Amino acid sequence: MITGMVVDLRPVVCLEVRAPGRPFASVECVIDTGFEGALALPTELVASLDLPYLTGICANLADGTDVSVDAHRAGVLWNGRHMEVAVLAMGHRPLLGSALLAGTEVVARFVDH
């Protein structure tokens, strides 16, 4: 089980991410069920993690716009397992998408304490 929290009305979890042969870094990610990929990280974070380049792809954004995006390779710890995923270098905040969520039950409580 992965536990997170709701911050500013966004469900957030910490994900351990690394480049091959490097130590893991903890990255706070917003869960984005509308994002079909595994992980999107800002380009500056992809560079600082030194994630190796995979390929360029065409990504379709929520507003219907198509954009060219670089995909990189990363290892992540997810539900106690190490997985290799494609990371899209884009956006302003780390997003965890439905490719990682597949087979996972997500429960979020949007309540004041």
PyMOL commands that set and color helices and strands:
alter all, ss='L'
color gray80, all
select helices_A, chain A and resi 43-49+98-101
alter helices_A, ss='H'
color red, helices_A
select strands_A, chain A and resi 5-7+10-18+25-31+39-41+53-60+66-78+81-89+95-96
alter strands_A, ss='S'
color yellow, strands_A
deselect
rebuild
show_as cartoon
